[in-house]
Amino acid sequence: MTYQKKSSKNGWTLFLLVLTGIVLGGFIGSLAQGVPYLKWLDFGYKFGMVGNPLEIDLKVIEVTFKILIRITVSSILGVALSIFVYRKL
């Protein structure tokens, strides 16, 4: 009879690590933007509502909807690093 160790990994841990990797990767990419030999870290693509956002004016409250996703090399590296850390847990 063998006993298996119950895995303590769950989806929320992975979600938080990936979110942290995206934020830290984007921050590092923004910092590297001004450094000539690290400019490649900020290379990426924006997609979403780049132009005018959707605006609703109800005279009492004004609501603006806009979504923009920016994928850069550094954010992809941050996600890869966070998944690596998750697998090592």
PyMOL Python script that loads the backbone (N, CA, C, O; Angstrom):
from pymol import cmd

cmd.read_pdbstr("""\
ATOM      1  N   MET A   1       0.845  -1.170   0.000  1.00  0.00           N
ATOM      2  CA  MET A   1       0.000   0.000   0.000  1.00  0.00           C
ATOM      3  C   MET A   1       0.896   1.241   0.000  1.00  0.00           C
ATOM      4  O   MET A   1       1.735   1.405   0.887  1.00  0.00           O
ATOM      5  N   THR A   2       0.721   2.093  -0.974  1.00  0.00           N
ATOM      6  CA  THR A   2       1.525   3.313  -1.048  1.00  0.00           C
ATOM      7  C   THR A   2       0.642   4.519  -0.799  1.00  0.00           C
ATOM      8  O   THR A   2      -0.516   4.571  -1.213  1.00  0.00           O
ATOM      9  N   TYR A   3       1.209   5.458  -0.130  1.00  0.00           N
ATOM     10  CA  TYR A   3       0.498   6.706   0.149  1.00  0.00           C
ATOM     11  C   TYR A   3       1.044   7.798  -0.745  1.00  0.00           C
ATOM     12  O   TYR A   3       2.257   7.972  -0.864  1.00  0.00           O
ATOM     13  N   GLN A   4       0.158   8.515  -1.360  1.00  0.00           N
ATOM     14  CA  GLN A   4       0.575   9.612  -2.214  1.00  0.00           C
ATOM     15  C   GLN A   4       0.398  10.925  -1.471  1.00  0.00           C
ATOM     16  O   GLN A   4      -0.577  11.126  -0.746  1.00  0.00           O
ATOM     17  N   LYS A   5       1.354  11.801  -1.666  1.00  0.00           N
ATOM     18  CA  LYS A   5       1.271  13.121  -1.049  1.00  0.00           C
ATOM     19  C   LYS A   5       0.192  13.929  -1.760  1.00  0.00           C
ATOM     20  O   LYS A   5       0.172  14.011  -2.988  1.00  0.00           O
ATOM     21  N   LYS A   6      -0.682  14.511  -0.996  1.00  0.00           N
ATOM     22  CA  LYS A   6      -1.737  15.336  -1.583  1.00  0.00           C
ATOM     23  C   LYS A   6      -1.123  16.651  -2.055  1.00  0.00           C
ATOM     24  O   LYS A   6      -0.409  17.321  -1.309  1.00  0.00           O
ATOM     25  N   SER A   7      -1.405  17.001  -3.275  1.00  0.00           N
ATOM     26  CA  SER A   7      -0.859  18.230  -3.843  1.00  0.00           C
ATOM     27  C   SER A   7      -1.557  19.448  -3.231  1.00  0.00           C
ATOM     28  O   SER A   7      -2.784  19.505  -3.152  1.00  0.00           O
ATOM     29  N   SER A   8      -0.755  20.406  -2.806  1.00  0.00           N
ATOM     30  CA  SER A   8      -1.326  21.621  -2.223  1.00  0.00           C
ATOM     31  C   SER A   8      -1.493  22.726  -3.269  1.00  0.00           C
ATOM     32  O   SER A   8      -1.895  23.841  -2.939  1.00  0.00           O
ATOM     33  N   LYS A   9      -1.187  22.415  -4.514  1.00  0.00           N
ATOM     34  CA  LYS A   9      -1.330  23.404  -5.578  1.00  0.00           C
ATOM     35  C   LYS A   9      -2.801  23.579  -5.920  1.00  0.00           C
ATOM     36  O   LYS A   9      -3.573  22.620  -5.928  1.00  0.00           O
ATOM     37  N   ASN A  10      -3.166  24.798  -6.196  1.00  0.00           N
ATOM     38  CA  ASN A  10      -4.532  25.034  -6.659  1.00  0.00           C
ATOM     39  C   ASN A  10      -4.526  26.119  -7.728  1.00  0.00           C
ATOM     40  O   ASN A  10      -3.497  26.738  -8.000  1.00  0.00           O
ATOM     41  N   GLY A  11      -5.667  26.331  -8.316  1.00  0.00           N
ATOM     42  CA  GLY A  11      -5.785  27.289  -9.413  1.00  0.00           C
ATOM     43  C   GLY A  11      -5.553  28.728  -9.006  1.00  0.00           C
ATOM     44  O   GLY A  11      -5.028  29.519  -9.789  1.00  0.00           O
ATOM     45  N   TRP A  12      -5.944  29.080  -7.777  1.00  0.00           N
ATOM     46  CA  TRP A  12      -5.768  30.461  -7.323  1.00  0.00           C
ATOM     47  C   TRP A  12      -4.291  30.816  -7.186  1.00  0.00           C
ATOM     48  O   TRP A  12      -3.892  31.944  -7.477  1.00  0.00           O
ATOM     49  N   THR A  13      -3.486  29.864  -6.747  1.00  0.00           N
ATOM     50  CA  THR A  13      -2.049  30.118  -6.637  1.00  0.00           C
ATOM     51  C   THR A  13      -1.458  30.391  -8.012  1.00  0.00           C
ATOM     52  O   THR A  13      -0.682  31.331  -8.185  1.00  0.00           O
ATOM     53  N   LEU A  14      -1.823  29.575  -8.981  1.00  0.00           N
ATOM     54  CA  LEU A  14      -1.338  29.786 -10.347  1.00  0.00           C
ATOM     55  C   LEU A  14      -1.814  31.123 -10.891  1.00  0.00           C
ATOM     56  O   LEU A  14      -1.034  31.857 -11.498  1.00  0.00           O
ATOM     57  N   PHE A  15      -3.085  31.447 -10.680  1.00  0.00           N
ATOM     58  CA  PHE A  15      -3.637  32.715 -11.156  1.00  0.00           C
ATOM     59  C   PHE A  15      -2.886  33.902 -10.563  1.00  0.00           C
ATOM     60  O   PHE A  15      -2.526  34.830 -11.288  1.00  0.00           O
ATOM     61  N   LEU A  16      -2.647  33.883  -9.262  1.00  0.00           N
ATOM     62  CA  LEU A  16      -1.942  34.999  -8.616  1.00  0.00           C
ATOM     63  C   LEU A  16      -0.494  35.091  -9.075  1.00  0.00           C
ATOM     64  O   LEU A  16       0.027  36.191  -9.260  1.00  0.00           O
ATOM     65  N   LEU A  17       0.164  33.947  -9.263  1.00  0.00           N
ATOM     66  CA  LEU A  17       1.543  33.976  -9.747  1.00  0.00           C
ATOM     67  C   LEU A  17       1.624  34.500 -11.178  1.00  0.00           C
ATOM     68  O   LEU A  17       2.523  35.278 -11.496  1.00  0.00           O
ATOM     69  N   VAL A  18       0.707  34.089 -12.039  1.00  0.00           N
ATOM     70  CA  VAL A  18       0.707  34.574 -13.428  1.00  0.00           C
ATOM     71  C   VAL A  18       0.398  36.064 -13.468  1.00  0.00           C
ATOM     72  O   VAL A  18       1.024  36.809 -14.223  1.00  0.00           O
ATOM     73  N   LEU A  19      -0.563  36.503 -12.661  1.00  0.00           N
ATOM     74  CA  LEU A  19      -0.883  37.928 -12.597  1.00  0.00           C
ATOM     75  C   LEU A  19       0.318  38.736 -12.110  1.00  0.00           C
ATOM     76  O   LEU A  19       0.603  39.810 -12.640  1.00  0.00           O
ATOM     77  N   THR A  20       1.018  38.223 -11.106  1.00  0.00           N
ATOM     78  CA  THR A  20       2.227  38.885 -10.615  1.00  0.00           C
ATOM     79  C   THR A  20       3.300  38.919 -11.698  1.00  0.00           C
ATOM     80  O   THR A  20       3.990  39.927 -11.854  1.00  0.00           O
ATOM     81  N   GLY A  21       3.447  37.832 -12.446  1.00  0.00           N
ATOM     82  CA  GLY A  21       4.422  37.787 -13.534  1.00  0.00           C
ATOM     83  C   GLY A  21       4.116  38.793 -14.628  1.00  0.00           C
ATOM     84  O   GLY A  21       5.029  39.410 -15.178  1.00  0.00           O
ATOM     85  N   ILE A  22       2.835  38.964 -14.951  1.00  0.00           N
ATOM     86  CA  ILE A  22       2.435  39.940 -15.969  1.00  0.00           C
ATOM     87  C   ILE A  22       2.749  41.357 -15.504  1.00  0.00           C
ATOM     88  O   ILE A  22       3.305  42.158 -16.255  1.00  0.00           O
ATOM     89  N   VAL A  23       2.388  41.660 -14.259  1.00  0.00           N
ATOM     90  CA  VAL A  23       2.596  43.021 -13.739  1.00  0.00           C
ATOM     91  C   VAL A  23       4.082  43.331 -13.620  1.00  0.00           C
ATOM     92  O   VAL A  23       4.531  44.389 -14.061  1.00  0.00           O
ATOM     93  N   LEU A  24       4.851  42.415 -13.028  1.00  0.00           N
ATOM     94  CA  LEU A  24       6.289  42.663 -12.880  1.00  0.00           C
ATOM     95  C   LEU A  24       6.994  42.705 -14.234  1.00  0.00           C
ATOM     96  O   LEU A  24       7.904  43.509 -14.433  1.00  0.00           O
ATOM     97  N   GLY A  25       6.583  41.849 -15.163  1.00  0.00           N
ATOM     98  CA  GLY A  25       7.165  41.873 -16.501  1.00  0.00           C
ATOM     99  C   GLY A  25       6.880  43.179 -17.222  1.00  0.00           C
ATOM    100  O   GLY A  25       7.765  43.734 -17.874  1.00  0.00           O
ATOM    101  N   GLY A  26       5.656  43.673 -17.112  1.00  0.00           N
ATOM    102  CA  GLY A  26       5.321  44.963 -17.718  1.00  0.00           C
ATOM    103  C   GLY A  26       6.080  46.110 -17.090  1.00  0.00           C
ATOM    104  O   GLY A  26       6.501  47.038 -17.781  1.00  0.00           O
ATOM    105  N   PHE A  27       6.258  46.047 -15.766  1.00  0.00           N
ATOM    106  CA  PHE A  27       7.012  47.087 -15.066  1.00  0.00           C
ATOM    107  C   PHE A  27       8.477  47.078 -15.497  1.00  0.00           C
ATOM    108  O   PHE A  27       9.063  48.134 -15.737  1.00  0.00           O
ATOM    109  N   ILE A  28       9.060  45.899 -15.593  1.00  0.00           N
ATOM    110  CA  ILE A  28      10.456  45.795 -16.029  1.00  0.00           C
ATOM    111  C   ILE A  28      10.593  46.267 -17.476  1.00  0.00           C
ATOM    112  O   ILE A  28      11.579  46.917 -17.821  1.00  0.00           O
ATOM    113  N   GLY A  29       9.618  45.948 -18.322  1.00  0.00           N
ATOM    114  CA  GLY A  29       9.644  46.429 -19.704  1.00  0.00           C
ATOM    115  C   GLY A  29       9.568  47.939 -19.788  1.00  0.00           C
ATOM    116  O   GLY A  29      10.233  48.548 -20.626  1.00  0.00           O
ATOM    117  N   SER A  30       8.764  48.552 -18.928  1.00  0.00           N
ATOM    118  CA  SER A  30       8.673  50.019 -18.903  1.00  0.00           C
ATOM    119  C   SER A  30       9.980  50.643 -18.436  1.00  0.00           C
ATOM    120  O   SER A  30      10.398  51.680 -18.952  1.00  0.00           O
ATOM    121  N   LEU A  31      10.622  50.014 -17.466  1.00  0.00           N
ATOM    122  CA  LEU A  31      11.914  50.524 -16.995  1.00  0.00           C
ATOM    123  C   LEU A  31      12.995  50.365 -18.059  1.00  0.00           C
ATOM    124  O   LEU A  31      13.870  51.222 -18.185  1.00  0.00           O
ATOM    125  N   ALA A  32      12.943  49.283 -18.819  1.00  0.00           N
ATOM    126  CA  ALA A  32      13.967  49.007 -19.824  1.00  0.00           C
ATOM    127  C   ALA A  32      13.773  49.814 -21.099  1.00  0.00           C
ATOM    128  O   ALA A  32      14.624  49.771 -21.988  1.00  0.00           O
ATOM    129  N   GLN A  33      12.688  50.536 -21.203  1.00  0.00           N
ATOM    130  CA  GLN A  33      12.377  51.288 -22.416  1.00  0.00           C
ATOM    131  C   GLN A  33      13.448  52.327 -22.743  1.00  0.00           C
ATOM    132  O   GLN A  33      13.739  52.556 -23.917  1.00  0.00           O
ATOM    133  N   GLY A  34      14.032  52.951 -21.745  1.00  0.00           N
ATOM    134  CA  GLY A  34      15.024  53.991 -21.983  1.00  0.00           C
ATOM    135  C   GLY A  34      16.448  53.487 -22.116  1.00  0.00           C
ATOM    136  O   GLY A  34      17.341  54.262 -22.459  1.00  0.00           O
ATOM    137  N   VAL A  35      16.684  52.215 -21.855  1.00  0.00           N
ATOM    138  CA  VAL A  35      18.034  51.643 -21.932  1.00  0.00           C
ATOM    139  C   VAL A  35      18.233  51.062 -23.332  1.00  0.00           C
ATOM    140  O   VAL A  35      17.475  50.187 -23.752  1.00  0.00           O
ATOM    141  N   PRO A  36      19.254  51.546 -24.063  1.00  0.00           N
ATOM    142  CA  PRO A  36      19.405  51.147 -25.467  1.00  0.00           C
ATOM    143  C   PRO A  36      19.527  49.637 -25.691  1.00  0.00           C
ATOM    144  O   PRO A  36      18.911  49.115 -26.620  1.00  0.00           O
ATOM    145  N   TYR A  37      20.291  48.931 -24.881  1.00  0.00           N
ATOM    146  CA  TYR A  37      20.497  47.506 -25.124  1.00  0.00           C
ATOM    147  C   TYR A  37      19.414  46.631 -24.482  1.00  0.00           C
ATOM    148  O   TYR A  37      19.465  45.407 -24.608  1.00  0.00           O
ATOM    149  N   LEU A  38      18.445  47.229 -23.803  1.00  0.00           N
ATOM    150  CA  LEU A  38      17.324  46.477 -23.229  1.00  0.00           C
ATOM    151  C   LEU A  38      15.978  46.879 -23.835  1.00  0.00           C
ATOM    152  O   LEU A  38      14.928  46.499 -23.316  1.00  0.00           O
ATOM    153  N   LYS A  39      16.004  47.645 -24.928  1.00  0.00           N
ATOM    154  CA  LYS A  39      14.752  48.091 -25.558  1.00  0.00           C
ATOM    155  C   LYS A  39      13.891  46.928 -26.035  1.00  0.00           C
ATOM    156  O   LYS A  39      12.668  47.047 -26.104  1.00  0.00           O
ATOM    157  N   TRP A  40      14.517  45.814 -26.362  1.00  0.00           N
ATOM    158  CA  TRP A  40      13.786  44.661 -26.871  1.00  0.00           C
ATOM    159  C   TRP A  40      12.811  44.096 -25.839  1.00  0.00           C
ATOM    160  O   TRP A  40      11.851  43.421 -26.211  1.00  0.00           O
ATOM    161  N   LEU A  41      13.037  44.358 -24.561  1.00  0.00           N
ATOM    162  CA  LEU A  41      12.120  43.870 -23.530  1.00  0.00           C
ATOM    163  C   LEU A  41      10.763  44.565 -23.601  1.00  0.00           C
ATOM    164  O   LEU A  41       9.756  43.995 -23.182  1.00  0.00           O
ATOM    165  N   ASP A  42      10.726  45.783 -24.123  1.00  0.00           N
ATOM    166  CA  ASP A  42       9.477  46.534 -24.213  1.00  0.00           C
ATOM    167  C   ASP A  42       8.792  46.365 -25.570  1.00  0.00           C
ATOM    168  O   ASP A  42       7.748  46.967 -25.818  1.00  0.00           O
ATOM    169  N   PHE A  43       9.374  45.554 -26.439  1.00  0.00           N
ATOM    170  CA  PHE A  43       8.768  45.312 -27.748  1.00  0.00           C
ATOM    171  C   PHE A  43       7.485  44.513 -27.558  1.00  0.00           C
ATOM    172  O   PHE A  43       7.467  43.510 -26.846  1.00  0.00           O
ATOM    173  N   GLY A  44       6.422  44.965 -28.198  1.00  0.00           N
ATOM    174  CA  GLY A  44       5.162  44.245 -28.046  1.00  0.00           C
ATOM    175  C   GLY A  44       4.071  44.801 -28.928  1.00  0.00           C
ATOM    176  O   GLY A  44       4.328  45.539 -29.879  1.00  0.00           O
ATOM    177  N   TYR A  45       2.848  44.434 -28.596  1.00  0.00           N
ATOM    178  CA  TYR A  45       1.684  44.783 -29.399  1.00  0.00           C
ATOM    179  C   TYR A  45       0.528  45.143 -28.483  1.00  0.00           C
ATOM    180  O   TYR A  45       0.324  44.517 -27.443  1.00  0.00           O
ATOM    181  N   LYS A  46      -0.226  46.165 -28.883  1.00  0.00           N
ATOM    182  CA  LYS A  46      -1.429  46.570 -28.158  1.00  0.00           C
ATOM    183  C   LYS A  46      -2.644  46.204 -28.992  1.00  0.00           C
ATOM    184  O   LYS A  46      -2.657  46.399 -30.207  1.00  0.00           O
ATOM    185  N   PHE A  47      -3.657  45.677 -28.338  1.00  0.00           N
ATOM    186  CA  PHE A  47      -4.917  45.468 -29.031  1.00  0.00           C
ATOM    187  C   PHE A  47      -6.063  45.667 -28.055  1.00  0.00           C
ATOM    188  O   PHE A  47      -5.909  45.536 -26.841  1.00  0.00           O
ATOM    189  N   GLY A  48      -7.196  45.983 -28.614  1.00  0.00           N
ATOM    190  CA  GLY A  48      -8.382  46.282 -27.817  1.00  0.00           C
ATOM    191  C   GLY A  48      -9.033  47.538 -28.366  1.00  0.00           C
ATOM    192  O   GLY A  48      -8.983  47.792 -29.569  1.00  0.00           O
ATOM    193  N   MET A  49      -9.638  48.317 -27.498  1.00  0.00           N
ATOM    194  CA  MET A  49     -10.282  49.577 -27.886  1.00  0.00           C
ATOM    195  C   MET A  49      -9.234  50.686 -27.835  1.00  0.00           C
ATOM    196  O   MET A  49      -9.208  51.486 -26.899  1.00  0.00           O
ATOM    197  N   VAL A  50      -8.374  50.727 -28.849  1.00  0.00           N
ATOM    198  CA  VAL A  50      -7.268  51.679 -28.875  1.00  0.00           C
ATOM    199  C   VAL A  50      -7.759  53.092 -29.136  1.00  0.00           C
ATOM    200  O   VAL A  50      -7.219  54.044 -28.573  1.00  0.00           O
ATOM    201  N   GLY A  51      -8.747  53.241 -29.958  1.00  0.00           N
ATOM    202  CA  GLY A  51      -9.263  54.562 -30.320  1.00  0.00           C
ATOM    203  C   GLY A  51     -10.159  55.144 -29.246  1.00  0.00           C
ATOM    204  O   GLY A  51      -9.784  55.229 -28.077  1.00  0.00           O
ATOM    205  N   ASN A  52     -11.340  55.539 -29.663  1.00  0.00           N
ATOM    206  CA  ASN A  52     -12.304  56.140 -28.739  1.00  0.00           C
ATOM    207  C   ASN A  52     -12.996  55.070 -27.905  1.00  0.00           C
ATOM    208  O   ASN A  52     -13.492  54.084 -28.451  1.00  0.00           O
ATOM    209  N   PRO A  53     -13.036  55.252 -26.597  1.00  0.00           N
ATOM    210  CA  PRO A  53     -13.748  54.288 -25.753  1.00  0.00           C
ATOM    211  C   PRO A  53     -15.261  54.478 -25.864  1.00  0.00           C
ATOM    212  O   PRO A  53     -15.733  55.503 -26.355  1.00  0.00           O
ATOM    213  N   LEU A  54     -15.998  53.497 -25.411  1.00  0.00           N
ATOM    214  CA  LEU A  54     -17.454  53.564 -25.379  1.00  0.00           C
ATOM    215  C   LEU A  54     -17.868  54.411 -24.181  1.00  0.00           C
ATOM    216  O   LEU A  54     -17.530  54.090 -23.042  1.00  0.00           O
ATOM    217  N   GLU A  55     -18.601  55.492 -24.441  1.00  0.00           N
ATOM    218  CA  GLU A  55     -19.021  56.398 -23.368  1.00  0.00           C
ATOM    219  C   GLU A  55     -20.538  56.455 -23.299  1.00  0.00           C
ATOM    220  O   GLU A  55     -21.217  56.544 -24.321  1.00  0.00           O
ATOM    221  N   ILE A  56     -21.056  56.402 -22.084  1.00  0.00           N
ATOM    222  CA  ILE A  56     -22.493  56.528 -21.840  1.00  0.00           C
ATOM    223  C   ILE A  56     -22.686  57.678 -20.863  1.00  0.00           C
ATOM    224  O   ILE A  56     -22.193  57.634 -19.736  1.00  0.00           O
ATOM    225  N   ASP A  57     -23.407  58.712 -21.302  1.00  0.00           N
ATOM    226  CA  ASP A  57     -23.667  59.874 -20.455  1.00  0.00           C
ATOM    227  C   ASP A  57     -25.145  59.880 -20.089  1.00  0.00           C
ATOM    228  O   ASP A  57     -26.005  60.072 -20.949  1.00  0.00           O
ATOM    229  N   LEU A  58     -25.435  59.669 -18.806  1.00  0.00           N
ATOM    230  CA  LEU A  58     -26.817  59.631 -18.331  1.00  0.00           C
ATOM    231  C   LEU A  58     -27.207  60.913 -17.600  1.00  0.00           C
ATOM    232  O   LEU A  58     -28.215  60.941 -16.895  1.00  0.00           O
ATOM    233  N   LYS A  59     -26.422  61.962 -17.762  1.00  0.00           N
ATOM    234  CA  LYS A  59     -26.624  63.288 -17.158  1.00  0.00           C
ATOM    235  C   LYS A  59     -26.439  63.288 -15.639  1.00  0.00           C
ATOM    236  O   LYS A  59     -26.191  64.342 -15.053  1.00  0.00           O
ATOM    237  N   VAL A  60     -26.551  62.155 -15.008  1.00  0.00           N
ATOM    238  CA  VAL A  60     -26.290  62.058 -13.572  1.00  0.00           C
ATOM    239  C   VAL A  60     -24.949  61.372 -13.347  1.00  0.00           C
ATOM    240  O   VAL A  60     -24.194  61.718 -12.438  1.00  0.00           O
ATOM    241  N   ILE A  61     -24.678  60.402 -14.191  1.00  0.00           N
ATOM    242  CA  ILE A  61     -23.432  59.645 -14.109  1.00  0.00           C
ATOM    243  C   ILE A  61     -22.934  59.390 -15.529  1.00  0.00           C
ATOM    244  O   ILE A  61     -23.718  59.164 -16.450  1.00  0.00           O
ATOM    245  N   GLU A  62     -21.643  59.431 -15.678  1.00  0.00           N
ATOM    246  CA  GLU A  62     -21.035  59.158 -16.976  1.00  0.00           C
ATOM    247  C   GLU A  62     -20.154  57.927 -16.831  1.00  0.00           C
ATOM    248  O   GLU A  62     -19.317  57.853 -15.931  1.00  0.00           O
ATOM    249  N   VAL A  63     -20.347  56.962 -17.720  1.00  0.00           N
ATOM    250  CA  VAL A  63     -19.620  55.701 -17.665  1.00  0.00           C
ATOM    251  C   VAL A  63     -18.783  55.568 -18.933  1.00  0.00           C
ATOM    252  O   VAL A  63     -19.269  55.820 -20.036  1.00  0.00           O
ATOM    253  N   THR A  64     -17.530  55.174 -18.770  1.00  0.00           N
ATOM    254  CA  THR A  64     -16.628  54.972 -19.895  1.00  0.00           C
ATOM    255  C   THR A  64     -16.103  53.541 -19.858  1.00  0.00           C
ATOM    256  O   THR A  64     -15.598  53.085 -18.833  1.00  0.00           O
ATOM    257  N   PHE A  65     -16.224  52.838 -20.978  1.00  0.00           N
ATOM    258  CA  PHE A  65     -15.724  51.477 -21.100  1.00  0.00           C
ATOM    259  C   PHE A  65     -14.556  51.468 -22.078  1.00  0.00           C
ATOM    260  O   PHE A  65     -14.672  51.942 -23.208  1.00  0.00           O
ATOM    261  N   LYS A  66     -13.433  50.923 -21.630  1.00  0.00           N
ATOM    262  CA  LYS A  66     -12.274  50.787 -22.501  1.00  0.00           C
ATOM    263  C   LYS A  66     -11.455  49.602 -22.012  1.00  0.00           C
ATOM    264  O   LYS A  66     -11.235  49.439 -20.811  1.00  0.00           O
ATOM    265  N   ILE A  67     -11.012  48.790 -22.936  1.00  0.00           N
ATOM    266  CA  ILE A  67     -10.130  47.688 -22.585  1.00  0.00           C
ATOM    267  C   ILE A  67      -8.962  47.704 -23.563  1.00  0.00           C
ATOM    268  O   ILE A  67      -9.147  47.860 -24.770  1.00  0.00           O
ATOM    269  N   LEU A  68      -7.768  47.540 -23.030  1.00  0.00           N
ATOM    270  CA  LEU A  68      -6.556  47.540 -23.835  1.00  0.00           C
ATOM    271  C   LEU A  68      -5.608  46.503 -23.255  1.00  0.00           C
ATOM    272  O   LEU A  68      -5.277  46.546 -22.071  1.00  0.00           O
ATOM    273  N   ILE A  69      -5.182  45.588 -24.082  1.00  0.00           N
ATOM    274  CA  ILE A  69      -4.246  44.555 -23.655  1.00  0.00           C
ATOM    275  C   ILE A  69      -2.926  44.821 -24.357  1.00  0.00           C
ATOM    276  O   ILE A  69      -2.880  44.989 -25.575  1.00  0.00           O
ATOM    277  N   ARG A  70      -1.855  44.859 -23.577  1.00  0.00           N
ATOM    278  CA  ARG A  70      -0.524  45.135 -24.111  1.00  0.00           C
ATOM    279  C   ARG A  70       0.367  43.943 -23.790  1.00  0.00           C
ATOM    280  O   ARG A  70       0.676  43.675 -22.629  1.00  0.00           O
ATOM    281  N   ILE A  71       0.772  43.237 -24.827  1.00  0.00           N
ATOM    282  CA  ILE A  71       1.634  42.073 -24.655  1.00  0.00           C
ATOM    283  C   ILE A  71       3.040  42.468 -25.076  1.00  0.00           C
ATOM    284  O   ILE A  71       3.253  42.917 -26.202  1.00  0.00           O
ATOM    285  N   THR A  72       4.006  42.300 -24.166  1.00  0.00           N
ATOM    286  CA  THR A  72       5.400  42.615 -24.459  1.00  0.00           C
ATOM    287  C   THR A  72       6.265  41.387 -24.194  1.00  0.00           C
ATOM    288  O   THR A  72       5.818  40.411 -23.592  1.00  0.00           O
ATOM    289  N   VAL A  73       7.500  41.457 -24.651  1.00  0.00           N
ATOM    290  CA  VAL A  73       8.442  40.366 -24.426  1.00  0.00           C
ATOM    291  C   VAL A  73       8.657  40.155 -22.932  1.00  0.00           C
ATOM    292  O   VAL A  73       8.704  39.017 -22.463  1.00  0.00           O
ATOM    293  N   SER A  74       8.787  41.243 -22.190  1.00  0.00           N
ATOM    294  CA  SER A  74       9.039  41.112 -20.753  1.00  0.00           C
ATOM    295  C   SER A  74       7.838  40.526 -20.011  1.00  0.00           C
ATOM    296  O   SER A  74       8.023  39.793 -19.040  1.00  0.00           O
ATOM    297  N   SER A  75       6.621  40.829 -20.444  1.00  0.00           N
ATOM    298  CA  SER A  75       5.459  40.238 -19.776  1.00  0.00           C
ATOM    299  C   SER A  75       5.356  38.744 -20.084  1.00  0.00           C
ATOM    300  O   SER A  75       4.938  37.968 -19.225  1.00  0.00           O
ATOM    301  N   ILE A  76       5.729  38.336 -21.285  1.00  0.00           N
ATOM    302  CA  ILE A  76       5.742  36.908 -21.618  1.00  0.00           C
ATOM    303  C   ILE A  76       6.803  36.188 -20.793  1.00  0.00           C
ATOM    304  O   ILE A  76       6.569  35.082 -20.306  1.00  0.00           O
ATOM    305  N   LEU A  77       7.971  36.814 -20.635  1.00  0.00           N
ATOM    306  CA  LEU A  77       9.008  36.227 -19.782  1.00  0.00           C
ATOM    307  C   LEU A  77       8.550  36.147 -18.330  1.00  0.00           C
ATOM    308  O   LEU A  77       8.861  35.181 -17.633  1.00  0.00           O
ATOM    309  N   GLY A  78       7.818  37.150 -17.872  1.00  0.00           N
ATOM    310  CA  GLY A  78       7.285  37.129 -16.509  1.00  0.00           C
ATOM    311  C   GLY A  78       6.293  36.000 -16.298  1.00  0.00           C
ATOM    312  O   GLY A  78       6.303  35.356 -15.250  1.00  0.00           O
ATOM    313  N   VAL A  79       5.434  35.751 -17.283  1.00  0.00           N
ATOM    314  CA  VAL A  79       4.476  34.645 -17.197  1.00  0.00           C
ATOM    315  C   VAL A  79       5.216  33.307 -17.193  1.00  0.00           C
ATOM    316  O   VAL A  79       4.882  32.415 -16.413  1.00  0.00           O
ATOM    317  N   ALA A  80       6.215  33.166 -18.057  1.00  0.00           N
ATOM    318  CA  ALA A  80       6.985  31.920 -18.104  1.00  0.00           C
ATOM    319  C   ALA A  80       7.695  31.669 -16.774  1.00  0.00           C
ATOM    320  O   ALA A  80       7.730  30.539 -16.287  1.00  0.00           O
ATOM    321  N   LEU A  81       8.255  32.720 -16.194  1.00  0.00           N
ATOM    322  CA  LEU A  81       8.930  32.577 -14.907  1.00  0.00           C
ATOM    323  C   LEU A  81       7.943  32.218 -13.803  1.00  0.00           C
ATOM    324  O   LEU A  81       8.262  31.408 -12.932  1.00  0.00           O
ATOM    325  N   SER A  82       6.759  32.803 -13.826  1.00  0.00           N
ATOM    326  CA  SER A  82       5.769  32.490 -12.791  1.00  0.00           C
ATOM    327  C   SER A  82       5.270  31.050 -12.911  1.00  0.00           C
ATOM    328  O   SER A  82       5.019  30.403 -11.894  1.00  0.00           O
ATOM    329  N   ILE A  83       5.123  30.542 -14.123  1.00  0.00           N
ATOM    330  CA  ILE A  83       4.722  29.140 -14.296  1.00  0.00           C
ATOM    331  C   ILE A  83       5.837  28.215 -13.825  1.00  0.00           C
ATOM    332  O   ILE A  83       5.561  27.171 -13.233  1.00  0.00           O
ATOM    333  N   PHE A  84       7.088  28.580 -14.076  1.00  0.00           N
ATOM    334  CA  PHE A  84       8.225  27.801 -13.588  1.00  0.00           C
ATOM    335  C   PHE A  84       8.229  27.753 -12.061  1.00  0.00           C
ATOM    336  O   PHE A  84       8.453  26.696 -11.472  1.00  0.00           O
ATOM    337  N   VAL A  85       7.982  28.890 -11.423  1.00  0.00           N
ATOM    338  CA  VAL A  85       7.929  28.940  -9.958  1.00  0.00           C
ATOM    339  C   VAL A  85       6.771  28.088  -9.444  1.00  0.00           C
ATOM    340  O   VAL A  85       6.919  27.391  -8.441  1.00  0.00           O
ATOM    341  N   TYR A  86       5.634  28.135 -10.110  1.00  0.00           N
ATOM    342  CA  TYR A  86       4.472  27.339  -9.701  1.00  0.00           C
ATOM    343  C   TYR A  86       4.780  25.841  -9.756  1.00  0.00           C
ATOM    344  O   TYR A  86       4.384  25.089  -8.866  1.00  0.00           O
ATOM    345  N   ARG A  87       5.480  25.416 -10.794  1.00  0.00           N
ATOM    346  CA  ARG A  87       5.813  23.996 -10.916  1.00  0.00           C
ATOM    347  C   ARG A  87       6.805  23.549  -9.852  1.00  0.00           C
ATOM    348  O   ARG A  87       6.816  22.379  -9.470  1.00  0.00           O
ATOM    349  N   LYS A  88       7.641  24.469  -9.367  1.00  0.00           N
ATOM    350  CA  LYS A  88       8.616  24.127  -8.331  1.00  0.00           C
ATOM    351  C   LYS A  88       7.999  24.086  -6.938  1.00  0.00           C
ATOM    352  O   LYS A  88       8.606  23.539  -6.018  1.00  0.00           O
ATOM    353  N   LEU A  89       6.798  24.656  -6.763  1.00  0.00           N
ATOM    354  CA  LEU A  89       6.142  24.642  -5.452  1.00  0.00           C
ATOM    355  C   LEU A  89       5.717  23.244  -5.059  1.00  0.00           C
ATOM    356  O   LEU A  89       5.149  23.051  -3.984  1.00  0.00           O
TER     357      LEU A  89
END
""", "prot")
cmd.dss("prot")
cmd.show_as("cartoon", "prot")
cmd.util.cbc("prot")
cmd.orient("prot")
